[in-house]
């Protein structure tokens, strides 16, 4: 056994394993990478062998080299962080191989003996004396493979840092907030192609493709419930995207960050349950190329390309290009999809202190619409085949163009500045949308709609970050400001009278619609949001961290609802401002244990209207949260767990008015509270796991509509208990090295459907997934073949239901998220 607690045999072969090492000398932490502890005969430095090590970070390449050469390699891992190497390919002696690996890195090597090599700075003229066993007990410890977070070969499930919570890239163990990160390896193992698939790996989050019953988009929109509250907003590298932006491609996603609780201090209007931040892939100095081909159930084909490296022979100008093409049907009728996605990035390293980056994204989606229509009859959900789409083929085209420019400058070791400007333009065209609206138990009534939606978002932010000491206290100060502008235009034309189709035996296209359509409504709005904020993170003695901040927020919206056929115009102007604070404290009692607590507030402006004589908008919403928790790291940081308990209240919550479609009623206040548990990382070499559990007690605590939403009832579509576990094991040695098996389970409680009285109840469900994969190195390439099975037991379930129902009169209909049946997904990926 060695100091890491693992048998020495685990160190003999295989890819680098990220074990930790405690410091041995005052000079700093030294890493020892053990190629083999079971050397039966002396190996000379002149022995020639074949090496195939692809271009990657220097730390990872040295780890693999030490394993193959059966050498002990000594170096300071912190000093080479961020340095890359071009790799090896050929028959070489260890000396020749090391010379190539260290070329242009600023480091050289020195053999201490036939089995031990040490690295040192190239300019070092007086090398240190060989280490003795009392200083470095090399045969008893193994070094930690310091994977860079952006390394394409990084296999870790747990990442040490996140930017969403503080904007200062603070270690998660030092952040008094609940921040979870889904790494790229989790996305690969689960073959994630949509954002909702990724977010099932975070406690307290469920998804909805109908957007609170806003089924006018018919599946082009997506929203998330975080700690019981729904949000259609998510962020891309800190840039706000709204109105369907969550239905994005994942080809250029590096990781996904989730900040639990209100993030208003840094990002303005965000739902109090939390925020989702997608981190995209950035250019690398080391050339890297990847090609992936996925194929699965319902004729799914998806091709991805990833290429990055320097432009020319220098590292001053770097590029990255991600592309994908997807074509598939679904288990629902008339729901095919075609998606073309391009995402080029260009980074200019102007100097060692100044960088500028230009990013573009283009996404063209063409798909068949689906509202998930569910017949409701005699206070019951009428059972129909889960593939049935009463709307027939209703085409939709979504075109999204994103452009971003950001630059940063490091004044010195303590002060830096960042500026970001982004534009996102999205057009959704739905010229022939057959919309089922009601049933009488015999036929389904349908309306023909035409929709045209344009959403343009413009944003800029400026952040100044400084590090300084006062009276022995270390400060990380953030001062910033931002501006967001959202322009939206929504046009809707409808048919009259309606078309009918048989409920039990629908034959499309049904009875004919009357043409032409008449214009129903034209909504146009401009929203301006200004914000200024300051945040200070203070490190006190005894590893106590205090964070405090405050934001001033000003919001102005001009909205006009024009009803041309009725010669009626409804203008609305809203202006609000607010001050939102956030405070937190964390005590890192041990390197592996942190205790934290925080208090946060949020502010948001409602755009919904109540059905009143003046059609007044719903007042602004406010959120208030108290949270406390424990963060732990095991196995020297390879496994992290967060246990939290929160109490969150949101006021002025609008929900759909069952008697007046298109309007809302006001729920006075909703409280959500409960424990959450998140675990991710590596338990043993090759054995990785990510697990979640949440008990979300979301209830109405105040209402203005007595008899409809009783105080104490559960809030709509929020399951009380949710949980998931996913685990994989990859063989580390032997002829089957690179073979991986895995699987997982996702469970959810039943929910109360929105928004009828009495409310419908949906039962809970569980799904099972499996994974099998095999990776092999061929030359400088790594080839991986993989197969995933989702919903292995083919469970029939419905996750959400939104109703327009008021028995015995009204619209007897609902719109649901139907669970996907058993599906298979295979893939072949080549990395070079």
Helices and strands as residue ranges (DSSP letters): G 8-11, E 31-34, E 48-53, E 56-57, H 58-69, E 72-75, E 84-85, E 88-93, H 94-101, E 107-113, E 116-121, G 138-140, E 161-162, E 170-171, G 172-174, E 179-182, H 184-189, H 195-199, E 205-208, G 215-217, E 223-226, E 229-231, E 234-236, E 239-241, E 253-260, H 264-267, E 274-280, E 288-296, E 300-310, E 317-328, E 337-349, E 354-368, E 373-377, E 380-381, E 395-410, E 415-439, E 443-470, E 473-494, E 499-502, E 518-540, G 541-543, E 544-563, G 564-566, E 568-590, E 593-604, E 621-634, E 639-656, E 664-684, E 687-695, E 697-702, E 721-730, E 739-748, E 751-752, E 761-762, E 765-778, E 781-790, E 798-806, E 809-818, E 823-831
